[in-house]
Amino acid sequence: MPNSNKKSKKHKRKNHCDKNNDSTGNLADLSSNEDDINIMNEDFEKLQVDKPYQVKYSEIYGRYLVASRDLKKGEKLIETDALVIGPCAESLPLCLGCYVDLINVPRKYYCPDCGWILCQKNCPGYHTPHGHSEWECQSFKEHNLASFLLKCDEKDIRFIFEAILSLRCLLMRQAEHDKWIKISEMESHNKIRRNIPTLWDRNQELIVDRIRYQWGYKEFSEDEIHTICGILEVNSFEVGTNGCRARALFPEAYLICHDCQPNTTHTDDTLTHKLHLRTTIPLKKGSTITLSYSYTLQGTLKRRDHLHESKFFWCTCNRCKDPTELGTHASTLLCPKCTNGFILSTDSLNQDADWKCKKCCYAVSGKSILILLDRLFDELEVLDPNSIKDYEEYLKRYANVLHQNHYLMLSAKHSLCQLIGRSDGFLINELNLSQLQRKEQYCRDLLAVVNVFEPGMSRLRGIICYEMHAAMMMIITREFENRTINSNQLRSRLKEIVKLLHESNDILKIEPIGSPEYSMSLAAQDALKKMGNI
């Protein structure tokens, strides 16, 4: 789905699965070291002191976080360094020091100690704890890991890089034992994952066999390696911006519950990847702290499928329970048999349920709906990502099939919000009045839904507010020049623009310095200064 300004949602811990399904889900269960277990318990007791959150436990969620007091929107909940960072699954070759994409590095540099490929001689992550550490370098040298890079093809090199993070976690057992203890108590859901042959067998072939047999790390058992694979699949966050993409494990943050209408947002520092997690709305004491493990601008069928496949649970949050998706109609189809009829799932918590028109009772099977959604999604995916014309034709083509707020329509509108005003030949000062008005309307349509799914200080809201202000400002400038707007209308529109700029700045100024979102906040500040007191 087009999401060029969307921070990728994270690979986070699954909290909505019955704990009885997996009684041996973490490395702590494989350990007989009572001191290690005591350290874990002491760590979680410390979490309860002087924190804006408390750790709670339930049979449904396991451990999870709640607000320990009333919290304001934008309040910082967690600020923590990563326990470990490394390449994502099927990653393109990355520098193991700073995680920049090596495909775009013109001249490669090889570590003088172990021979592994890095970005440059002065890589900021060379021999640092969160990069290509000294202990990792020494282990790579002892096992001659660099030689395997020379023997692989373009496809296999992705799997080599994918295995690196699992190996890093395992090596920490000796190299950084305190961090290892925190990692080892995370959930892996081995029992569930073992019953998914495509996942378990893939990990066996590409990670377990590679680390233990091909690379020669016989000191780690197959169970230990599989458990680390599960910990990473369930608990890791994607990190990085500006050509840097990796995943990381963080203490504390992995305990946050999922919800498809989250009340927190997070960023990570550009260089250190320290995690900053904040509230997006005010929270009352005792409220469950949540984030979304999936992309919020996705429909319930696909969102629940993704969560089940990647996090091993079926979501039953309020949004998933409601066929109208909290009144937004983000999954609603239009009835082909009657006028103004909406086709909705008869049971949105049942993936196989029939869908029916609320007006004439026209029915469609759940399987047919999935086939249709897949086809329309595939059409959207193959559009030229820089073509305004293609996206607008898509909207027209399916205007009688999909509700205007359907997630596929919103995806096209999301792309148009960013393309119109920023593409060659369609820069903001080059647009005619009709194009500007369409950009504004796309932003309004998108914002109306995002206000429900990601209320408050969410990154996506900040971006849309900025894009919407740009269109509105150009429209009233044209109207003022053509004398088609009166003073009351002008003042009203300017007040709305100022409000949008303040919202955009307040939200995006906390993004990492140097990121596109942070640059947008600076532009919003500059625009507010130029507008003065309105």
TORDREN-103094 format. One line per 4 residues: number of its first residue (from 1); their letters; for each residue z, x, y of C-alpha. Coordinates in nm, 4 decimals, padded with zeros to 6 digits. Layout:
<rs>
NUM) a) Z/X/Y | ...
</rs>
This chain:
<rs>
1) mpns) 00.0000/00.0000/00.0000 | -00.0827/00.1464/00.3431 | 00.2386/00.2874/00.4865 | 00.1485/00.5865/00.6966
5) nkks) 00.4553/00.5551/00.9161 | 00.6906/00.4346/00.6500 | 00.9513/00.6725/00.5166 | 00.9231/00.6480/00.1449
9) kkhk) 01.1936/00.4408/-00.0080 | 01.4267/00.6495/-00.2230 | 01.4724/00.6951/-00.5958 | 01.8276/00.5760/-00.5975
13) rknh) 02.1043/00.4820/-00.8322 | 02.0793/00.1641/-01.0301 | 02.3950/-00.0370/-00.9720 | 02.2802/-00.3787/-01.0922
17) cdkn) 02.2861/-00.3091/-01.4651 | 02.5632/-00.4134/-01.6991 | 02.7671/-00.1040/-01.7819 | 02.8108/-00.2252/-02.1377
21) ndst) 02.4459/-00.1416/-02.1956 | 02.5077/00.2310/-02.1615 | 02.8449/00.3693/-02.2561 | 02.7230/00.7308/-02.2758
25) gnla) 02.5166/00.7415/-01.9630 | 02.6261/01.0668/-01.8007 | 02.6909/01.4307/-01.8749 | 03.0635/01.3810/-01.8315
29) dlss) 03.0574/01.2000/-02.1653 | 02.9142/01.5158/-02.3256 | 03.1873/01.7359/-02.1778 | 03.5228/01.8141/-02.3349
33) nedd) 03.6544/01.9971/-02.0300 | 03.9520/01.7958/-01.8992 | 03.9647/02.0066/-01.5810 | 03.6103/01.8950/-01.4993
37) inim) 03.7026/01.5296/-01.5476 | 04.0110/01.5732/-01.3271 | 03.7960/01.7262/-01.0525 | 03.5724/01.4179/-01.0634
41) nedf) 03.8680/01.1810/-01.0310 | 04.0171/01.3828/-00.7447 | 03.6837/01.3786/-00.5623 | 03.6665/01.0008/-00.5731
45) eklq) 04.0259/00.9663/-00.4575 | 03.9345/01.1768/-00.1534 | 03.6463/00.9392/-00.0786 | 03.8999/00.6649/-00.0078
49) vdkp) 04.0682/00.8532/00.2783 | 03.9450/00.8364/00.6395 | 03.6025/00.7069/00.5457 | 03.4150/00.4042/00.6828
53) yqvk) 03.3704/00.2947/00.3216 | 03.5722/00.2575/00.0027 | 03.4680/00.3007/-00.3592 | 03.5095/-00.0181/-00.5600
57) ysei) 03.4384/-00.1021/-00.9233 | 03.3026/-00.4110/-01.0954 | 03.1743/-00.4828/-01.4459 | 02.8344/-00.5755/-01.3006
61) ygry) 02.7771/-00.2964/-01.0476 | 03.0003/-00.0204/-01.1781 | 03.1189/00.1877/-00.8825 | 02.9845/00.0815/-00.5447
65) lvas) 03.0698/00.1151/-00.1752 | 03.2168/-00.1419/00.0636 | 03.3044/-00.1196/00.4328 | 03.6653/-00.0049/00.4740
69) rdlk) 03.6784/-00.1625/00.8229 | 03.4564/-00.3606/01.0566 | 03.1478/-00.1517/01.1332 | 02.9068/-00.1658/01.4270
73) kgek) 02.5308/-00.1510/01.3832 | 02.4046/00.2056/01.3929 | 02.7413/00.3445/01.2808 | 02.7213/00.6567/01.0670
77) liet) 02.8484/00.6000/00.7134 | 02.7585/00.9195/00.5319 | 02.6512/01.2657/00.6428 | 02.6182/01.5046/00.3516
81) dalv) 02.4262/01.8046/00.2254 | 02.2177/01.7732/-00.0884 | 02.3635/01.8917/-00.4169 | 02.0171/01.9983/-00.5318
85) igpc) 01.6581/01.9623/-00.4058 | 01.3278/02.0060/-00.5861 | 00.9750/01.8764/-00.6459 | 00.9047/01.5089/-00.7159
89) aesl) 00.7570/01.3773/-01.0398 | 00.3944/01.4873/-01.0856 | 00.4291/01.6832/-00.7642 | 00.1498/01.8791/-00.6071
93) plcl) 00.2381/02.2500/-00.5980 | 00.5188/02.2961/-00.3460 | 00.6923/02.6003/-00.2082 | 01.0247/02.6120/-00.3933
97) gcyv) 01.1868/02.7538/-00.0816 | 01.0937/02.5056/00.1916 | 00.8934/02.2405/-00.0016 | 00.5758/02.2541/00.2062
101) dlin) 00.2549/02.1605/00.0277 | 00.1002/02.4836/-00.1054 | -00.2443/02.3222/-00.1221 | -00.2678/02.3553/00.2570
105) vprk) -00.1347/02.7128/00.2722 | -00.4359/02.9457/00.3212 | -00.2772/03.2580/00.1712 | -00.0202/03.2418/-00.1042
109) yycp) 00.2807/03.4699/-00.1294 | 00.4506/03.5640/-00.4544 | 00.8233/03.6276/-00.4831 | 00.8703/04.0067/-00.5158
113) dcgw) 01.1515/03.9562/-00.7666 | 01.0314/03.6825/-01.0059 | 00.6645/03.6429/-00.9128 | 00.6834/03.2677/-00.8471
117) ilcq) 00.4461/03.1311/-00.5830 | 00.5939/03.0653/-00.2362 | 00.4483/02.9770/00.1046 | 00.4991/03.3057/00.2915
121) kncp) 00.7011/03.6255/00.3036 | 00.9408/03.4822/00.5613 | 00.9889/03.1444/00.3924 | 01.3053/02.9886/00.5428
125) gyht) 01.4173/02.8764/00.1958 | 01.3862/03.2138/00.0227 | 01.7136/03.3025/-00.1533 | 01.9002/03.0085/00.0050
129) phgh) 02.1189/02.7579/-00.1855 | 01.8822/02.4625/-00.1342 | 01.5633/02.6620/-00.1803 | 01.4505/02.9394/-00.4127
133) sewe) 01.8058/03.0653/-00.4693 | 01.9020/03.4104/-00.5944 | 02.0330/03.2700/-00.9224 | 01.7150/03.0706/-00.9775
137) cqsf) 01.5044/03.3751/-00.8963 | 01.6974/03.5858/-01.1464 | 01.6601/03.3217/-01.4186 | 01.2864/03.2855/-01.3515
141) kehn) 01.2525/03.6623/-01.3822 | 01.4443/03.6770/-01.7106 | 01.2273/03.4024/-01.8628 | 00.9029/03.5215/-01.6985
145) lasf) 00.8337/03.1696/-01.5714 | 00.5669/03.2806/-01.3246 | 00.3400/03.3726/-01.6152 | 00.3123/03.0048/-01.7119
149) llkc) 00.1487/02.9254/-01.3778 | -00.1416/03.1511/-01.4719 | -00.2025/02.9674/-01.8001 | -00.2179/02.6082/-01.6750
153) dekd) -00.4892/02.3837/-01.5342 | -00.4666/02.1694/-01.2205 | -00.3128/01.8742/-01.4074 | -00.0550/02.0748/-01.5997
157) irfi) 00.0660/02.2560/-01.2895 | 00.2002/01.9238/-01.1593 | 00.4119/01.8850/-01.4724 | 00.5385/02.2426/-01.4399
161) feai) 00.6604/02.1699/-01.0877 | 00.8106/01.8385/-01.2006 | 01.0241/02.0213/-01.4593 | 01.1625/02.2641/-01.2011
165) lslr) 01.4212/02.0245/-01.0566 | 01.5589/01.9387/-01.4019 | 01.5896/02.3106/-01.4738 | 01.7629/02.3718/-01.1411
169) cllm) 02.0237/02.1088/-01.2226 | 02.0886/02.2647/-01.5628 | 02.1171/02.6173/-01.4224 | 02.3832/02.4939/-01.1797
173) rqae) 02.6244/02.4546/-01.4715 | 02.6886/02.8286/-01.4439 | 02.5593/02.9121/-01.0965 | 02.7254/02.6367/-00.8878
177) hdkw) 02.9770/02.4688/-01.1125 | 03.1418/02.2496/-00.8467 | 02.8071/02.0906/-00.7650 | 02.7273/02.0625/-01.1345
181) ikis) 03.0417/01.8564/-01.1869 | 02.9326/01.6097/-00.9175 | 02.5841/01.5833/-01.0658 | 02.7086/01.5486/-01.4227
185) emes) 02.9131/01.2371/-01.3490 | 02.6078/01.0462/-01.2218 | 02.4615/00.7700/-01.4374 | 02.1528/00.8400/-01.6496
189) hnki) 02.1256/00.5218/-01.8612 | 02.0182/00.7143/-02.1674 | 02.0601/00.4178/-02.4013 | 01.8277/00.2041/-02.1927
193) rrni) 01.5777/00.4837/-02.1347 | 01.5763/00.5838/-02.5027 | 01.4432/00.2354/-02.5802 | 01.1467/00.2845/-02.3453
197) ptlw) 00.9189/00.5060/-02.5582 | 00.6607/00.5684/-02.2862 | 00.9305/00.7109/-02.0584 | 01.1447/00.8901/-02.3178
201) drnq) 00.8508/01.0459/-02.5038 | 00.6894/01.1560/-02.1772 | 01.0080/01.3357/-02.0737 | 01.0382/01.4892/-02.4204
205) eliv) 00.6882/01.6352/-02.4020 | 00.6644/01.7350/-02.0363 | 01.0210/01.8367/-01.9511 | 01.2492/01.8739/-02.2551
209) drir) 01.0052/02.0684/-02.4742 | 00.8855/02.2726/-02.1773 | 01.2331/02.3826/-02.0667 | 01.3874/02.4338/-02.4107
213) yqwg) 01.0991/02.5624/-02.6219 | 00.8170/02.6825/-02.3976 | 01.0370/02.8458/-02.1341 | 01.3054/02.9460/-02.3835
217) ykef) 01.6209/02.7861/-02.2383 | 01.7752/02.7183/-02.5788 | 02.1256/02.7033/-02.4291 | 02.0514/02.3498/-02.3094
221) sede) 02.0386/02.0777/-02.5745 | 01.7714/01.8098/-02.5825 | 02.0345/01.5468/-02.4981 | 02.1485/01.7423/-02.1935
225) ihti) 01.7935/01.7780/-02.0630 | 01.7158/01.4093/-02.1232 | 02.0358/01.3179/-01.9409 | 01.9370/01.5249/-01.6385
229) cgil) 01.5957/01.3542/-01.6433 | 01.7744/01.0186/-01.6304 | 02.0098/01.1263/-01.3539 | 01.7127/01.2278/-01.1409
233) evns) 01.5170/00.9101/-01.2169 | 01.8100/00.6857/-01.1315 | 01.9833/00.8654/-00.8448 | 01.7435/01.0881/-00.6502
237) fevg) 01.6273/01.0298/-00.2926 | 01.2896/01.1375/-00.1614 | 01.3318/01.3750/00.1334 | 01.1069/01.5526/00.3810
241) tngc) 00.8566/01.4871/00.6585 | 00.5501/01.6551/00.8088 | 00.3909/01.7798/00.4878 | 00.7193/01.8398/00.3064
245) rara) 00.7941/01.6121/00.0126 | 01.0738/01.6622/-00.2360 | 01.3591/01.4734/-00.4018 | 01.7294/01.5404/-00.3886
249) lfpe) 02.0654/01.4352/-00.5289 | 02.3450/01.3605/-00.2825 | 02.7166/01.3050/-00.3402 | 02.8583/00.9637/-00.2431
253) ayli) 02.5241/00.8104/-00.1380 | 02.4184/00.7475/-00.4985 | 02.6945/00.4861/-00.5264 | 02.5274/00.2501/-00.2788
257) chdc) 02.4122/-00.0814/-00.4257 | 02.0570/-00.2076/-00.4033 | 01.9589/-00.5180/-00.2094 | 01.6115/-00.6375/-00.1094
261) qpnt) 01.7582/-00.7151/00.2346 | 01.9469/-00.3884/00.2958 | 02.2088/-00.3264/00.5639 | 02.1673/00.0523/00.5955
265) thtd) 01.8973/00.3051/00.6751 | 01.8842/00.6792/00.6187 | 01.7144/00.9939/00.7424 | 01.7227/01.3573/00.6366
269) dtlt) 01.7098/01.6683/00.8555 | 01.3712/01.8371/00.8731 | 01.4948/02.1817/00.7687 | 01.8269/02.1321/00.5883
273) hklh) 01.7551/01.7875/00.4358 | 02.1119/01.6821/00.5143 | 02.1333/01.3059/00.4599 | 02.2400/01.0734/00.7423
277) lrtt) 02.3076/00.7139/00.6412 | 02.3838/00.4457/00.9020 | 02.4377/00.0723/00.9205 | 02.1480/-00.1327/01.0554
281) iplk) 02.3583/-00.4413/01.1330 | 02.7306/-00.5047/01.1977 | 02.9343/-00.5216/00.8762 | 03.2666/-00.6919/00.8182
285) kgst) 03.5454/-00.5131/00.6341 | 03.4904/-00.5513/00.2602 | 03.1144/-00.6092/00.2891 | 02.9064/-00.4398/00.0208
289) itls) 02.7037/-00.1496/00.1610 | 02.3425/-00.1739/00.0461 | 02.0054/-00.0067/00.0664 | 01.6690/-00.0925/-00.0845
293) ysyt) 01.5392/00.1019/-00.3829 | 01.1966/-00.0585/-00.3363 | 00.9497/-00.1142/-00.0534 | 01.0773/-00.4173/00.1389
297) lqgt) 00.7274/-00.5346/00.2372 | 00.6401/-00.6198/-00.1204 | 00.6517/-00.9545/-00.2962 | 00.9215/-01.0587/-00.5401
301) lkrr) 00.7129/-01.0362/-00.8587 | 00.6012/-00.6802/-00.7906 | 00.9305/-00.5726/-00.6363 | 01.1337/-00.6871/-00.9369
305) dhlh) 00.8845/-00.5291/-01.1778 | 00.9140/-00.1976/-00.9944 | 01.2941/-00.2086/-00.9994 | 01.2998/-00.2909/-01.3691
309) eskf) 01.0571/-00.0128/-01.4591 | 01.2078/00.2584/-01.2384 | 01.5760/00.1619/-01.2075 | 01.6202/-00.0363/-01.5311
313) fwct) 01.7537/-00.3640/-01.3903 | 01.6263/-00.7062/-01.2858 | 01.7282/-00.7735/-00.9271 | 01.9026/-01.1059/-00.8607
317) cnrc) 01.9733/-01.0680/-00.4882 | 01.9498/-01.3647/-00.2502 | 01.5950/-01.2761/-00.1528 | 01.4797/-01.2546/-00.5145
321) kdpt) 01.6473/-01.5866/-00.5967 | 01.4583/-01.7697/-00.3214 | 01.0914/-01.8517/-00.3984 | 01.0229/-01.8611/-00.0217
325) elgt) 01.1728/-01.5109/00.0216 | 01.4317/-01.6259/00.2774 | 01.1824/-01.8557/00.4472 | 00.9240/-01.5857/00.5172
329) hast) 00.6751/-01.6957/00.2478 | 00.6004/-01.3308/00.1706 | 00.4875/-01.4284/-00.1813 | 00.3427/-01.7721/-00.1053
333) llcp) -00.0156/-01.8675/-00.1924 | -00.2141/-02.1524/-00.0388 | -00.3091/-02.4459/-00.2594 | -00.6829/-02.4776/-00.3338
337) kctn) -00.6473/-02.8465/-00.4239 | -00.4775/-02.9983/-00.1194 | -00.4401/-02.9434/00.2538 | -00.1505/-02.7263/00.3729
341) gfil) 00.0074/-02.7009/00.0286 | 00.2186/-02.3939/-00.0584 | 00.2177/-02.2537/-00.4119 | 00.5591/-02.1082/-00.5035
345) stds) 00.7263/-01.9835/-00.8195 | 00.9217/-02.2499/-01.0039 | 01.1810/-01.9835/-01.0920 | 01.1545/-01.6570/-00.9005
349) lnqd) 01.4048/-01.4843/-01.1339 | 01.1699/-01.5453/-01.4284 | 00.8634/-01.3205/-01.4177 | 00.6749/-01.5570/-01.6529
353) adwk) 00.7552/-01.8819/-01.4699 | 00.4745/-02.1138/-01.3622 | 00.3841/-02.1465/-00.9957 | 00.3370/-02.4933/-00.8430
357) ckkc) 00.2194/-02.6462/-00.5180 | 00.5118/-02.8111/-00.3378 | 00.2797/-03.0841/-00.2108 | 00.0446/-03.1879/-00.4943
361) cyav) 00.2072/-03.0177/-00.7979 | -00.1028/-02.8096/-00.8771 | 00.0221/-02.5485/-01.1281 | -00.0766/-02.1909/-01.2117
365) sgks) 00.0710/-01.9674/-01.4825 | 00.2755/-01.6650/-01.3824 | 00.0314/-01.4445/-01.5729 | -00.2605/-01.5776/-01.3667
369) ilil) -00.0695/-01.5074/-01.0456 | -00.0116/-01.1468/-01.1526 | -00.3797/-01.1005/-01.2353 | -00.4760/-01.2366/-00.8927
373) ldrl) -00.2235/-01.0171/-00.7108 | -00.3428/-00.7074/-00.8949 | -00.7044/-00.7823/-00.8055 | -00.6293/-00.8435/-00.4373
377) fdel) -00.4086/-00.5345/-00.4230 | -00.6837/-00.3219/-00.5777 | -00.9258/-00.4510/-00.3150 | -00.6815/-00.3570/-00.0407
381) evld) -00.6240/-00.0109/-00.1833 | -00.9923/00.0856/-00.1869 | -01.0507/-00.0050/00.1784 | -01.1294/00.2804/00.4131
385) pnsi) -00.7795/00.3614/00.5460 | -00.9251/00.4289/00.8918 | -01.1455/00.1193/00.9150 | -01.0219/-00.1554/01.1457
389) kdye) -01.3234/-00.3633/01.0469 | -01.2420/-00.3445/00.6736 | -00.8815/-00.4572/00.7200 | -00.9756/-00.7434/00.9508
393) eylk) -01.2435/-00.8611/00.7085 | -00.9809/-00.8562/00.4314 | -00.7575/-01.0839/00.6413 | -01.0442/-01.3265/00.7020
397) ryan) -01.1568/-01.3211/00.3386 | -00.8188/-01.4296/00.2024 | -00.6941/-01.6461/00.4903 | -00.7411/-01.9556/00.2701
401) vlhq) -00.5822/-01.7955/-00.0365 | -00.2707/-01.6165/00.0916 | -00.0052/-01.7345/00.3352 | -00.0346/-01.5474/00.6660
405) nhyl) 00.2983/-01.3791/00.5844 | 00.2033/-01.2872/00.2276 | 00.2917/-00.9260/00.1593 | -00.0719/-00.8272/00.1037
409) mlsa) -00.1661/-00.9781/00.4398 | 00.1303/-00.8006/00.5988 | 00.0170/-00.4729/00.4476 | -00.3243/-00.5101/00.6125
413) khsl) -00.1585/-00.6093/00.9409 | 00.0733/-00.3098/00.9157 | -00.2278/-00.0797/00.8970 | -00.3997/-00.2603/01.1844
417) cqli) -00.0890/-00.2327/01.4050 | -00.1219/00.1449/01.3818 | -00.5012/00.1819/01.3744 | -00.5799/-00.0350/01.6765
421) grsd) -00.4972/00.1832/01.9741 | -00.4819/00.5127/01.7840 | -00.8225/00.5494/01.6144 | -01.1305/00.7221/01.7511
425) gfli) -01.3265/00.4673/01.9510 | -01.0268/00.2353/01.9538 | -00.7752/00.4230/02.1694 | -00.5376/00.1979/02.3600
429) neln) -00.7128/00.2367/02.6978 | -01.0544/00.1766/02.5362 | -00.9703/-00.1621/02.3848 | -01.1035/-00.4872/02.5239
433) lsql) -00.8726/-00.7809/02.5880 | -00.9495/-00.9485/02.2554 | -00.8666/-00.6322/02.0591 | -00.5410/-00.5873/02.2502
437) qrke) -00.4415/-00.9471/02.1850 | -00.5132/-00.9074/01.8130 | -00.2978/-00.5935/01.7992 | -00.0134/-00.7784/01.9702
441) qycr) -00.0437/-01.0714/01.7287 | -00.0459/-00.8459/01.4224 | 00.2704/-00.6805/01.5526 | 00.4363/-01.0178/01.6168
445) dlla) 00.3491/-01.1446/01.2689 | 00.4838/-00.8293/01.1082 | 00.7967/-00.8155/01.3229 | 00.8880/-01.1766/01.2421
449) vvnv) 00.9095/-01.0890/00.8715 | 01.0654/-00.7443/00.9139 | 01.3400/-00.9037/01.1262 | 01.4410/-01.0912/00.8098
453) fepg) 01.3937/-00.8204/00.5467 | 01.5124/-00.5205/00.7507 | 01.7215/-00.6669/01.0341 | 01.8692/-00.4492/01.3051
457) msrl) 01.8123/-00.0772/01.3351 | 01.5480/-00.0191/01.0707 | 01.2804/00.2463/01.1135 | 00.9990/-00.0012/01.0545
461) rgii) 01.1300/-00.2333/01.3281 | 01.1422/00.0581/01.5718 | 00.7808/00.1509/01.5015 | 00.6536/-00.2069/01.5330
465) cyem) 00.8427/-00.2593/01.8595 | 00.6760/00.0476/02.0066 | 00.3258/-00.0513/01.8908 | 00.3743/-00.4038/02.0243
469) haam) 00.4874/-00.2833/02.3671 | 00.1735/-00.0688/02.3998 | -00.0561/-00.3667/02.3461 | 00.1439/-00.5930/02.5759
473) mmii) 00.1500/-00.3355/02.8551 | -00.2272/-00.2960/02.8498 | -00.2781/-00.6741/02.8389 | -00.0682/-00.7463/03.1469
477) tref) -00.2306/-00.4528/03.3286 | -00.5735/-00.6061/03.2657 | -00.4519/-00.9538/03.3563 | -00.2919/-00.8263/03.6772
481) enrt) -00.6130/-00.6484/03.7755 | -00.8125/-00.9662/03.7052 | -00.5503/-01.1818/03.8812 | -00.5097/-01.4029/03.5746
485) insn) -00.1305/-01.3715/03.5544 | 00.1231/-01.5037/03.8063 | 00.4393/-01.3249/03.9190 | 00.6742/-01.5254/03.6942
489) qlrs) 00.4597/-01.4588/03.3871 | 00.4365/-01.0919/03.4804 | 00.8129/-01.0540/03.5173 | 00.8775/-01.2367/03.1893
493) rlke) 00.6328/-01.0169/02.9999 | 00.7699/-00.6995/03.1566 | 01.1234/-00.7949/03.0509 | 01.0013/-00.8409/02.6934
497) ivkl) 00.8303/-00.5013/02.7060 | 01.1459/-00.3323/02.8345 | 01.3469/-00.4934/02.5536 | 01.0960/-00.3674/02.2958
501) lhes) 01.1104/-00.0154/02.4394 | 01.4911/-00.0108/02.4366 | 01.4967/-00.1296/02.0750 | 01.2367/00.1251/01.9713
505) ndil) 01.4186/00.4099/02.1436 | 01.7628/00.3115/02.0114 | 01.6300/00.3007/01.6549 | 01.3942/00.5993/01.6481
509) kiep) 01.5960/00.8513/01.8499 | 01.8093/00.9150/01.5410 | 01.5035/01.0192/01.3364 | 01.4622/01.3917/01.2583
513) igsp) 01.3534/01.6005/01.5563 | 00.9849/01.6795/01.5210 | 00.9055/01.3705/01.3141 | 00.6420/01.1201/01.4364
517) eysm) 00.9151/00.8589/01.4739 | 01.1281/01.0853/01.6929 | 00.8229/01.1606/01.9100 | 00.7749/00.7853/01.9459
521) slaa) 01.1318/00.7526/02.0748 | 01.0616/01.0179/02.3393 | 00.7517/00.8260/02.4461 | 00.9608/00.5078/02.4703
525) qdal) 01.2156/00.6881/02.6889 | 00.9378/00.8161/02.9134 | 00.7884/00.4675/02.9467 | 01.1271/00.3228/03.0413
529) kkmg) 01.1729/00.5852/03.3126 | 00.8317/00.5059/03.4589 | 00.9036/00.1328/03.4599 | 01.2348/00.1768/03.6417
533) ni) 01.4641/-00.1227/03.6890 | 01.2801/-00.4374/03.5859
</rs>
